[in-house]
Amino acid sequence: MAAFLLSRLLQSVILLVIVSIIGFAVLNLMPGGPLSQFALDPGMTQQDMARIAEQLGLNRPFHIQYLDWAWRMLQGDWGTSFRDGSAVTSVIARHVPATLLLMGSSTVIAVAVGTWIGIRGATHRYSGFDYMATIGAMIALSIPTFWFGLIGIYVFSLRLDWLPAGNMYSIGDGSVLDYLHHLIMPSIVLALVHIAIWSRFMRGATLDAISQDFVKTARAKGVPERRVVMKHVVGNALLPMITLAGVQVPSLLTGALVTETVFTWPGMGRLFLDSLGYSDYPVVMGLLMFSAILTIVANLVADIAVALIDPRIRLA
């Protein structure tokens, strides 16, 4: 197990370094580079630009800039926002709770609903419910997330006036119920695609488990069908779903970016778009690294969980 953990940790560090190099290079190669925001100031002269570039160390070779940035980042200095002069870590920290709340609630909805649909679809194969679940999944996977968001705002906010159209809370309220009221529609919209993915994978995993010999043996011994499904089928079908949960983190972050924009949710996705529009590259790079770390840690935790449950994985 120690060799397995060491191998996975080493792979994670290498992957994080590769992501940081690519992200750093892309931001430096973009039109205007890190100085594009300063170039928009009509009073900025060439001498001013050269002075700022020297202060920020942008006149040095690329590899020196990257190594300096990486060293400062390892020490906790992620840079300073061009927009308000705050530390990048504090800017990101102000928006992380909103995104984690949205991602967490969406994951709970997707896992609960997707698992139920997948198991019921597999145990009632080729039934009306199975066909409806398949069609619903295809629709959810085919239509962009922002479209579901716009439809939800039109129907439930503008026409029925049941749910707020945006923001995280009402001005002057801020109670728990008010937060939950604002959370309902963004969470469901973000969860729709993941319900479809989770249900399709769960259906396939359940069908694989149903065909195993130990399930046939349990049925031959007269074990009630409900107990066979819950004890022998679902337990084995959930094992590959742990890996799926880790893989879905990048998809959740991408979906959160769109969902937060549609619902003006004050999370990292909206901060990323705002920072990109303002050419606030230190914050953009910080968000890229935070998302990469979150994704790699989620996949690492999923790998370790699977290895602890199934010893064959860590021996492979």
Number of C-alpha atoms within 10 A of each C-alpha: 12 8 10 16 15 11 11 17 15 12 13 18 13 12 14 16 13 12 16 19 14 11 17 22 15 12 17 16 11 11 9 13 15 20 20 16 16 17 15 9 9 7 8 11 12 9 9 13 15 14 13 15 15 12 10 13 14 17 14 12 9 13 11 13 15 16 12 12 17 18 12 13 14 9 9 10 14 21 19 19 20 20 14 9 10 13 17 20 19 13 19 19 13 13 17 19 14 19 21 15 14 26 21 15 18 25 23 14 19 24 20 14 18 28 25 16 23 27 26 19 26 21 17 13 14 11 13 11 14 20 14 13 20 18 13 15 21 15 14 20 16 10 11 13 20 19 13 20 22 15 13 19 23 14 13 15 16 14 10 10 12 12 17 20 21 20 18 23 19 14 7 6 10 12 11 9 11 14 15 14 16 20 24 15 23 28 23 21 23 31 29 23 24 27 29 26 21 25 27 23 21 28 24 16 22 25 19 14 20 21 11 12 10 14 19 12 12 15 14 9 9 9 13 10 12 10 13 19 19 12 12 17 24 19 12 17 22 17 15 14 19 17 19 17 16 19 16 18 21 16 14 22 21 14 22 28 22 20 28 26 21 21 22 16 26 19 25 26 25 22 23 21 15 15 20 14 11 14 22 21 26 22 27 24 22 23 22 17 20 16 17 18 17 16 22 22 16 19 22 19 16 20 19 20 14 19 18 13 11 12 11 10 13 17 10 7
